[in-house]
Amino acid sequence: MDKIYLITDIPEYSPQIGRLLSMMNYARFTTLQAVNSLSVDQLDFLMDPESNSIGALLLHFAAVEYVYQVYTFEKRELNEEEVSRWGAALNLGEEGRAGIRGNDLEFYLNILNEVRNRTFELFKTVNDDWLEQEEEFWNEKQANHYFMWFHVFEDEINHRGQIRIIKKRLTA
């Protein structure tokens, strides 16, 4: 984290992968700043009956990253066990409101770290050419792995904006 404001090479990774991971690290750094010291009640707070909690959004970040690990590195969809573990966090909405509650910040941070550490290990197994590999993606359009992994942290940045709005509305 000493070089959090540098998009640069990271030892053990090819140049473009290092830069991608630099961006992912910065996105996560700012997310962690946004949720620092939140209580269970604050993590579970709902602005209205249709909103997502901060805790659910944090678990969503981990779930999305995990899905992209499986999809891009293992070339498969989630299995039944994985859907059971990650489904509420992926779907959010009513499923997330019902199933993602009562956890402290450490719970979410541990899962975020577990998934991110796996991402770091998986990226050691590929190089910049892998980032350029194209395949059919959303709505039968072509996308490369670079875009797919950009989407992982782009989604986090988007939802972090929601977290900041929720924090402004906290009543606890």
Protein Blocks (a to p, Z undefined) as FASTA:
>chain_A
ZZmmbccddehiafklmmmmmmmmmmmmmmmmmmgoiafklmmpcfbfkbccfklmmmmm
mmmmmmmmmmmmnopacdfklmmmmmmmmnnmmllmmmnghiafklmmmmmmmmmmmmmm
mmmmpcfklmmpccddehhiacdfklmmmmmmmmmmmmmmmmmmmmmmpcZZ
